[in-house]
Amino acid sequence: MNGVHINDDLLSEIAHRLELRKPNRAAVESVAAMTSMHFDVDAKEAPFECVVDSATGVGKTYVMAGLIEYFAGLENPARNFLLLAPGRTIRDKSIKNFSPGHRKSLTDAMESEPFVITADNFKSPATRKVMEDNSRTKLFIFTVQALTSKTGEGRATHEYQEWLGGSLFNWLSNLDDLVILADEHHCYRGPAFSKTIIDLRPELVVGLTATPAKADENLVVYRYPLARAITDQLVKTPVLVARKDDRNDDHTKLLDGVTLLRYKERLAHARCDEEGILRINPVMLVIAQDTAEADRYQELFDSEAFDNGAWIGRTLLVHSNLKGDEKEAALAALEDVEDPQSPVRVIISVGMLKEGWDVKNVYVIASMRASVSSVLTEQTLGRGMRLPFGTYTGVEMLDTVEVLAHERYEALLAKRQALNEKFIDHAVLAEIRRTAEGKLVARRKIVDEAGDVILAGAAPGDAAGDKTPVAQQTGPRTSGSLPAEPAPAGGIVDLQHLLGKAKDAAEETESSIRKHYPLLGRAEIAIPYTQKVASKAVISLNQIHDDAPFTALGKALATEADTELRRTLLRPDEGGTVRGVQAEARVEALALDIPLETSRAGLVRAIMRAPSVRPEAGEARAAQRLADLLIDGMGADAQKHLSAFWERAARRLTNLVADQLKKVAGQDVVFSDEVNFQRLQKERQTTKEHLGGHSEPHSKSVAYNGWTKCLYEYAWFDTSPEYKAAQALDEAPNVIVWARLHINDLPITWTQEGREYNPDLVAIEEVDGQRTCWLIETKMNKDANAEDVQAKAKAAKTWANTVNNSGKVDGRWHYILLTEDDVNDAGLDWNQMKAFGAR
């Protein structure tokens, strides 16, 4: 091989299916590049060992899924993967993550369909059958102790199994394609682990951790530090909270925590109600110094003396002293803490939650230890960094996690720089270079990170301290004149100031909730609903979105369809060979006067006989559209051309349809032609500021009024392009009604796994009594060509074709994607936007 090779098409497909965040895709790509470098360029022997160091909360499980998909999808695939966990908690979590049917499973998006093999099932007949099948992808999930030891937990894997002709450990060691994924890699380096790796003889070992050991620094091929994750707004912004007075007793501290938690709950519930999603219940994590202290805290929460008994029965105690059924019940409750029906609002723990627990609704961490630095140096902070809403909300209290410190406010300020040093790190990634000899090689590239995570304290009434937080220095990149939403101000803050701000935010939110309904007298919007066809094997003519090849074929056939047939004379050449020679005279071809409708119907029948086309009414209507495109391309003489050369046209049209269907087979979503309608009349509610008129610049925090054609009196928008497109629709003379779509207003399934999205806007135009209905999606320039955006566009076009060919709609539906430049260049002219946009 000439150098490093990465299967970019496979990587892009995986990133799309798993919806990998950019750093997670980069992690998979870096491992792939450095693995290829090790084997293909340096020609070194196995194993290749590397480490992915990614901030807690960014998604290491997705990286593991991406690695499995990549190496199982190569031309020479790996079929055997071993996921090692440092303990039972992470092992059990990993089993759920890769078991079909579990609510946190990733397997619906995985083409490799890994079969999970554990200590509990590897002896079963069903598992034996899978292990003997070299075409199946196997994912063995064990604790590291189950492999490093021959006693206790490791006895089962080292015992002789007659059907294996040895132990499971020996069977694994004889595989020639074993890939080891070592989760929380920092937990078990040492002689025993090293010997296990040597004895297993894997091809590849990938360690995943947020805190790699210093001795493993040279193994790191990808690092995504916490400071970068905060900057990119992929995790919450941490805020250290301390009192300025001398009250640091446990009762006061825990009361401060639940007070803040109450305010956050009110804000979270208002946000969920506004978005029409299930309520998210913020919880507080209490870090106790020992199990006795943890027990004492639970007794305090369960007493009438604490906050008038408001927290009785709402705590969950999890620590190493729990045994038997009590421990199992606690772990089950811990698993369900994200469920809106869970009563748990406070989790009390000593050390069991450092790794392997990845719920997203921890909003307050109460550190009862002497120094808050211990919380920052361990993975405890990571328990509260994940984003429950998936992205930043723009509501500061919902985008931060507060750590209640034991130290006084002034003491924290004094040690701020020391605390920030814990976050100083550098990013690492694999960079592909071409050498002077023309060979592609992969090298580790180190990028220094700058900026403090923990900032100085905020004065009362101020939003931040003495400097701009790292998350505001760069922020998410935007193009044009669109400003990024301000990131929350992290750092060290005074408790009283924070509680005051949280209270004001909660009260303002609840007092300003306003509800809106469709306006009387406005035209109705009837929304068509259809379901995705379950089978991946089903394809549809509605998946053909590009009209150009069909009109081009019509033009080409018209050019060929000369009604004069050329005469050919047969004459011998000098060598006696008979050859055809064009005659000068021509004769007219027999031109039958076949009605155009008859030829059209024949073309539709030919399309319906094409391979994979289903004999259904909706498909027949889709075939009529394709036949009409060809006829339009032929122009005014289409009847004459088809009369003379119908068979040629039918054959080439059928071939074109077959070619187009091959491109989409098994990839894109297909919808049922069973279409139902429901009038858009859902209640809208919001806490945003209500502004009369819509001439002001865009703000996410404002609901705008003054529309003449909007279905609702007020509308609010996530981005400036959305807002400007709405303004253009409201001024367009042919638009009779439009609305901004909210969650579940018009859910379009865009992946085989069932993920849904709602376009930004819906509008109805009417010209000479004919209606055209528009689904409108707006995107920033930088996002327009993203794989998920393009996949959503494909699904929306298929949806529109399906609805149009159902025979049930009034008018035709179209989808259009408008970039930031399309919207700005059109200058609030809807017709110009349609000309610029991608359909």
KEDREN-931136 format. One record per residue (C-alpha): residue number from 1; x, y, z. Coordinates in steps of 0.5 Angstrom, whole numbers, plus 500, padded with zeros to 3 digits. Layout:
BEGIN
 num   x   y   z
 NUM   X   Y   Z
...
This chain:
BEGIN
 num   x   y   z
   1 500 500 500
   2 502 507 498
   3 501 510 505
   4 495 511 510
   5 488 509 508
   6 482 511 511
   7 475 509 508
   8 472 516 508
   9 466 514 505
  10 465 508 511
  11 467 514 516
  12 462 519 513
  13 456 513 513
  14 457 511 520
  15 458 519 523
  16 451 520 519
  17 448 513 522
  18 450 514 529
  19 449 522 529
  20 457 523 531
  21 459 529 534
  22 465 532 531
  23 470 530 536
  24 467 523 536
  25 468 522 529
  26 475 525 529
  27 476 520 535
  28 474 514 530
  29 478 518 524
  30 484 518 529
  31 484 511 531
  32 483 509 524
  33 489 513 521
  34 494 511 526
  35 492 504 526
  36 493 504 518
  37 500 508 520
  38 502 502 524
  39 500 496 520
  40 500 499 513
  41 506 504 513
  42 511 502 519
  43 509 495 517
  44 509 493 525
  45 506 487 528
  46 500 487 532
  47 498 489 537
  48 497 497 536
  49 495 500 542
  50 493 507 543
  51 488 511 547
  52 482 516 546
  53 482 521 552
  54 475 525 551
  55 472 529 556
  56 466 526 560
  57 460 527 557
  58 462 528 550
  59 460 521 549
  60 465 515 549
  61 460 510 548
  62 459 513 541
  63 466 513 540
  64 466 505 541
  65 460 504 537
  66 463 508 531
  67 470 504 532
  68 466 497 532
  69 462 500 526
  70 468 502 522
  71 473 496 523
  72 467 491 522
  73 465 495 516
  74 472 495 512
  75 473 490 506
  76 477 485 511
  77 473 486 517
  78 474 485 524
  79 468 480 527
  80 471 480 534
  81 471 485 539
  82 472 485 547
  83 470 491 551
  84 473 491 558
  85 470 494 564
  86 473 496 570
  87 468 494 574
  88 460 491 574
  89 457 498 574
  90 460 500 567
  91 460 493 565
  92 452 492 566
  93 452 499 563
  94 455 497 557
  95 451 491 556
  96 445 495 556
  97 448 500 551
  98 449 495 546
  99 443 490 547
 100 437 491 542
 101 431 494 545
 102 434 498 551
 103 432 505 551
 104 439 507 551
 105 442 502 546
 106 445 504 540
 107 444 498 536
 108 439 501 532
 109 444 505 528
 110 449 500 527
 111 449 496 521
 112 454 491 524
 113 449 488 529
 114 454 486 534
 115 451 480 538
 116 453 481 546
 117 457 476 549
 118 457 476 557
 119 459 471 562
 120 452 469 563
 121 450 467 556
 122 457 465 553
 123 455 457 554
 124 448 458 551
 125 447 454 545
 126 444 460 541
 127 451 464 543
 128 455 458 541
 129 452 458 534
 130 454 465 533
 131 461 464 536
 132 462 459 530
 133 459 464 525
 134 465 467 522
 135 460 472 518
 136 457 475 525
 137 460 481 529
 138 461 479 536
 139 462 484 542
 140 464 480 548
 141 463 485 554
 142 467 483 561
 143 470 486 567
 144 478 486 566
 145 478 482 573
 146 474 476 569
 147 480 476 564
 148 486 478 569
 149 484 473 574
 150 483 465 574
 151 479 465 580
 152 473 469 583
 153 470 472 577
 154 475 470 572
 155 474 462 573
 156 468 462 568
 157 473 465 563
 158 479 460 564
 159 475 454 565
 160 475 448 560
 161 469 448 555
 162 469 442 551
 163 465 445 546
 164 471 450 545
 165 476 445 546
 166 479 450 551
 167 477 456 555
 168 474 462 553
 169 480 466 554
 170 484 461 550
 171 479 461 545
 172 479 469 544
 173 487 469 544
 174 487 464 538
 175 483 469 534
 176 486 473 528
 177 482 479 529
 178 481 481 536
 179 480 488 537
 180 480 490 545
 181 476 497 547
 182 478 498 554
 183 473 503 557
 184 476 507 563
 185 483 505 561
 186 486 509 567
 187 483 504 572
 188 487 498 570
 189 494 499 567
 190 499 495 571
 191 503 488 570
 192 496 484 570
 193 493 488 565
 194 499 488 561
 195 500 480 561
 196 493 479 559
 197 494 484 553
 198 500 480 551
 199 496 473 552
 200 490 475 548
 201 494 477 542
 202 489 482 540
 203 490 486 533
 204 488 493 536
 205 487 495 543
 206 484 502 544
 207 483 505 551
 208 478 510 552
 209 478 515 558
 210 477 522 561
 211 483 522 565
 212 489 518 562
 213 495 516 566
 214 501 520 565
 215 505 514 563
 216 500 513 557
 217 501 520 554
 218 505 517 548
 219 499 512 547
 220 494 518 546
 221 492 519 539
 222 486 523 540
 223 485 528 546
 224 478 532 547
 225 479 536 553
 226 474 539 558
 227 476 546 556
 228 474 545 549
 229 468 541 550
 230 465 547 554
 231 468 552 549
 232 464 548 544
 233 458 548 548
 234 458 540 548
 235 457 540 556
 236 455 544 561
 237 459 550 564
 238 461 549 571
 239 460 554 576
 240 463 554 583
 241 459 556 589
 242 461 559 596
 243 458 563 601
 244 461 569 604
 245 459 568 611
 246 462 563 616
 247 456 558 615
 248 458 552 613
 249 455 547 617
 250 452 541 613
 251 444 543 614
 252 445 550 611
 253 449 547 605
 254 444 542 603
 255 439 547 604
 256 442 551 600
 257 443 546 595
 258 435 544 595
 259 433 551 594
 260 438 552 588
 261 435 545 585
 262 428 548 586
 263 429 554 582
 264 432 550 577
 265 426 545 577
 266 422 551 575
 267 426 553 569
 268 427 546 567
 269 419 545 567
 270 417 551 564
 271 422 550 558
 272 420 543 557
 273 412 545 557
 274 414 550 552
 275 418 545 547
 276 412 540 548
 277 417 534 551
 278 417 530 557
 279 419 534 563
 280 426 534 566
 281 427 533 573
 282 433 536 576
 283 437 532 581
 284 442 534 586
 285 448 529 587
 286 451 530 594
 287 458 527 595
 288 459 524 602
 289 466 523 605
 290 464 516 608
 291 458 511 608
 292 457 513 615
 293 456 521 613
 294 452 519 607
 295 447 515 612
 296 447 521 616
 297 445 526 610
 298 439 521 608
 299 436 521 615
 300 437 529 615
 301 433 529 608
 302 428 524 611
 303 426 528 617
 304 421 534 618
 305 426 538 621
 306 429 539 614
 307 426 544 609
 308 419 542 613
 309 419 535 610
 310 419 537 603
 311 425 532 601
 312 422 526 605
 313 422 519 600
 314 426 523 595
 315 433 521 596
 316 437 515 593
 317 443 512 597
 318 448 509 593
 319 455 506 597
 320 459 500 597
 321 456 498 604
 322 449 496 601
 323 448 489 600
 324 443 484 596
 325 436 486 595
 326 438 493 598
 327 443 494 593
 328 440 492 587
 329 434 496 588
 330 438 502 589
 331 442 501 582
 332 435 500 579
 333 433 507 582
 334 439 510 579
 335 438 507 572
 336 431 510 572
 337 433 517 575
 338 432 520 568
 339 425 518 568
 340 420 523 569
 341 416 519 574
 342 422 518 578
 343 421 521 585
 344 429 521 586
 345 431 529 587
 346 437 528 591
 347 443 522 590
 348 447 521 596
 349 454 517 594
 350 461 516 597
 351 465 513 591
 352 461 509 587
 353 459 514 582
 354 465 516 579
 355 465 512 573
 356 459 509 569
 357 453 513 571
 358 451 517 565
 359 445 521 567
 360 444 528 564
 361 439 531 569
 362 444 532 575
 363 444 540 576
 364 447 541 583
 365 453 537 586
 366 454 538 593
 367 461 537 595
 368 461 535 603
 369 469 534 603
 370 474 539 606
 371 476 541 599
 372 472 542 592
 373 479 541 588
 374 478 533 590
 375 471 534 586
 376 475 537 580
 377 480 532 580
 378 476 526 580
 379 471 524 575
 380 465 526 580
 381 465 533 576
 382 463 529 570
 383 457 526 573
 384 454 533 572
 385 456 535 565
 386 452 532 560
 387 446 536 557
 388 439 534 558
 389 436 538 553
 390 442 536 548
 391 444 543 546
 392 445 549 550
 393 438 552 551
 394 440 560 552
 395 437 559 559
 396 443 560 564
 397 441 556 569
 398 439 550 565
 399 446 550 561
 400 450 550 568
 401 452 545 573
 402 453 548 580
 403 458 545 585
 404 457 547 592
 405 464 548 595
 406 465 547 603
 407 470 553 602
 408 468 560 603
 409 468 565 597
 410 474 568 599
 411 478 562 600
 412 476 559 593
 413 478 566 589
 414 485 565 592
 415 486 558 590
 416 482 560 583
 417 489 559 579
 418 491 553 582
 419 484 550 580
 420 484 552 573
 421 491 549 572
 422 487 542 573
 423 484 544 567
 424 490 546 563
 425 491 541 557
 426 492 540 550
 427 488 537 544
 428 491 531 540
 429 489 529 534
 430 491 525 528
 431 494 529 522
 432 494 526 515
 433 500 528 511
 434 504 527 504
 435 511 526 505
 436 516 528 500
 437 516 521 497
 438 509 522 496
 439 507 517 501
 440 501 519 506
 441 503 518 513
 442 499 519 520
 443 502 524 525
 444 500 526 532
 445 498 533 532
 446 498 537 539
 447 494 543 539
 448 495 548 545
 449 489 550 549
 450 488 557 552
 451 483 560 557
 452 480 559 564
 453 475 554 566
 454 474 557 573
 455 473 565 573
 456 473 570 578
 457 467 572 582
 458 461 576 579
 459 459 582 583
 460 452 582 584
 461 448 584 578
 462 454 582 574
 463 454 577 569
 464 461 575 569
 465 467 576 573
 466 474 579 571
 467 475 576 564
 468 471 573 559
 469 470 566 560
 470 473 561 555
 471 466 559 552
 472 465 566 550
 473 472 567 547
 474 471 563 542
 475 464 560 542
 476 460 556 536
 477 463 558 530
 478 458 562 526
 479 458 566 519
 480 456 572 516
 481 453 577 521
 482 449 572 526
 483 452 573 533
 484 453 566 537
 485 448 566 543
 486 452 568 549
 487 455 562 553
 488 453 562 561
 489 458 565 565
 490 462 560 569
 491 467 561 575
 492 466 562 582
 493 460 566 585
 494 457 568 591
 495 451 563 593
 496 446 569 595
 497 447 572 589
 498 446 566 585
 499 440 564 589
 500 437 571 588
 501 439 571 580
 502 436 564 580
 503 429 566 584
 504 428 572 579
 505 429 568 573
 506 424 562 575
 507 419 567 577
 508 420 571 571
 509 419 565 567
 510 413 563 571
 511 409 569 571
 512 410 571 563
 513 408 564 561
 514 403 566 555
 515 399 561 551
 516 397 562 543
 517 392 559 539
 518 390 559 531
 519 387 566 530
 520 380 566 527
 521 379 568 520
 522 386 565 518
 523 386 560 513
 524 387 553 516
 525 393 549 515
 526 392 541 514
 527 398 537 516
 528 399 530 512
 529 401 525 516
 530 404 518 514
 531 409 513 517
 532 415 510 515
 533 415 503 512
 534 419 499 517
 535 423 494 512
 536 429 497 509
 537 428 492 503
 538 422 497 501
 539 424 502 496
 540 419 507 492
 541 419 511 486
 542 418 517 491
 543 425 517 493
 544 427 519 486
 545 428 527 487
 546 432 529 481
 547 428 531 475
 548 433 533 471
 549 435 526 468
 550 428 525 466
 551 427 531 462
 552 434 530 459
 553 432 523 457
 554 426 526 454
 555 431 532 450
 556 435 526 448
 557 430 522 445
 558 427 528 441
 559 434 529 438
 560 434 522 436
 561 427 521 434
 562 428 524 427
 563 422 521 423
 564 427 520 417
 565 430 513 416
 566 437 513 413
 567 438 508 408
 568 444 504 408
 569 447 501 401
 570 451 494 402
 571 457 494 398
 572 463 490 397
 573 470 494 399
 574 477 493 395
 575 478 486 399
 576 471 483 398
 577 468 485 404
 578 461 487 404
 579 460 494 408
 580 454 498 409
 581 455 505 406
 582 450 511 408
 583 446 513 402
 584 444 520 400
 585 437 519 399
 586 432 518 405
 587 425 516 406
 588 420 518 411
 589 419 513 417
 590 412 510 418
 591 409 515 423
 592 403 512 427
 593 398 518 430
 594 398 515 437
 595 395 519 442
 596 399 522 447
 597 395 519 453
 598 396 512 450
 599 403 513 449
 600 404 516 456
 601 400 510 459
 602 404 505 456
 603 410 509 459
 604 407 508 466
 605 406 501 465
 606 413 500 463
 607 416 504 469
 608 411 499 474
 609 414 493 471
 610 421 495 472
 611 425 491 478
 612 423 493 485
 613 417 497 483
 614 411 495 488
 615 404 495 484
 616 401 500 489
 617 397 506 487
 618 402 511 490
 619 407 508 486
 620 403 508 480
 621 402 516 481
 622 409 517 482
 623 411 513 475
 624 406 518 472
 625 410 524 475
 626 416 521 472
 627 413 519 465
 628 411 527 465
 629 418 529 466
 630 420 525 460
 631 414 528 455
 632 416 535 458
 633 423 534 456
 634 421 532 449
 635 417 538 447
 636 411 540 443
 637 413 534 438
 638 412 529 444
 639 406 525 441
 640 410 525 434
 641 416 522 437
 642 413 517 442
 643 408 515 436
 644 415 513 432
 645 419 511 437
 646 415 509 443
 647 419 502 445
 648 426 506 445
 649 423 511 450
 650 420 506 454
 651 426 502 454
 652 431 507 456
 653 426 510 461
 654 425 504 465
 655 433 503 465
 656 434 510 468
 657 428 509 473
 658 432 502 475
 659 439 506 475
 660 436 511 480
 661 433 506 485
 662 439 502 485
 663 442 509 488
 664 437 509 494
 665 436 502 495
 666 437 500 503
 667 439 507 504
 668 434 512 505
 669 427 512 508
 670 421 510 505
 671 414 512 507
 672 407 509 507
 673 402 512 502
 674 397 511 507
 675 396 519 509
 676 392 522 514
 677 390 529 515
 678 390 534 522
 679 389 541 522
 680 395 545 525
 681 391 548 531
 682 396 546 537
 683 397 550 543
 684 403 555 543
 685 406 557 550
 686 412 561 551
 687 415 565 557
 688 419 569 552
 689 418 577 551
 690 412 579 547
 691 414 584 542
 692 409 588 538
 693 411 588 531
 694 417 584 527
 695 422 589 525
 696 427 589 530
 697 433 584 529
 698 432 577 531
 699 433 575 538
 700 431 568 541
 701 428 570 547
 702 423 574 543
 703 416 573 541
 704 414 577 535
 705 407 580 533
 706 404 584 527
 707 404 578 522
 708 398 579 517
 709 399 571 515
 710 401 567 520
 711 397 562 523
 712 398 565 530
 713 398 572 533
 714 406 571 535
 715 411 567 533
 716 419 566 535
 717 425 563 532
 718 431 560 533
 719 435 563 528
 720 436 569 524
 721 435 566 517
 722 428 563 520
 723 426 570 522
 724 427 573 515
 725 424 567 512
 726 418 568 516
 727 418 576 514
 728 419 574 507
 729 413 569 507
 730 408 574 511
 731 410 580 505
 732 409 575 499
 733 403 576 495
 734 401 569 494
 735 402 566 501
 736 395 565 504
 737 398 563 511
 738 404 560 514
 739 406 558 521
 740 413 556 525
 741 413 549 526
 742 414 546 533
 743 416 539 536
 744 411 534 533
 745 407 539 529
 746 410 535 523
 747 415 530 525
 748 418 527 519
 749 422 520 520
 750 429 521 517
 751 433 515 519
 752 432 507 519
 753 432 507 526
 754 426 512 527
 755 429 519 528
 756 425 525 527
 757 425 532 526
 758 420 538 524
 759 422 543 519
 760 422 550 521
 761 416 553 517
 762 410 551 513
 763 407 556 508
 764 401 555 503
 765 401 559 496
 766 395 560 492
 767 395 562 485
 768 389 562 480
 769 386 557 485
 770 392 552 485
 771 395 551 492
 772 402 550 493
 773 405 548 500
 774 412 549 502
 775 416 545 508
 776 422 550 509
 777 428 549 512
 778 433 554 514
 779 441 553 516
 780 447 557 517
 781 452 556 511
 782 457 552 515
 783 451 547 517
 784 448 546 510
 785 452 541 507
 786 452 537 514
 787 451 529 513
 788 445 530 517
 789 442 536 514
 790 442 533 507
 791 439 526 510
 792 433 530 513
 793 433 534 506
 794 432 527 502
 795 427 524 507
 796 423 531 507
 797 423 530 499
 798 421 523 499
 799 415 525 504
 800 413 530 499
 801 413 526 493
 802 409 520 497
 803 404 525 500
 804 403 528 493
 805 402 521 490
 806 397 519 495
 807 392 522 491
 808 389 525 497
 809 392 532 498
 810 389 539 496
 811 395 542 492
 812 402 540 491
 813 407 539 497
 814 415 541 496
 815 421 542 501
 816 426 547 500
 817 433 548 504
 818 435 555 505
 819 442 557 507
 820 444 563 511
 821 446 567 504
 822 440 565 500
 823 436 568 505
 824 440 574 506
 825 441 575 498
 826 434 575 497
 827 432 581 501
 828 426 579 504
 829 423 577 497
 830 420 570 498
 831 420 569 490
 832 427 570 490
 833 428 565 496
 834 425 560 492
 835 430 561 486
 836 436 561 491
 837 434 555 495
 838 435 548 494
 839 429 543 492
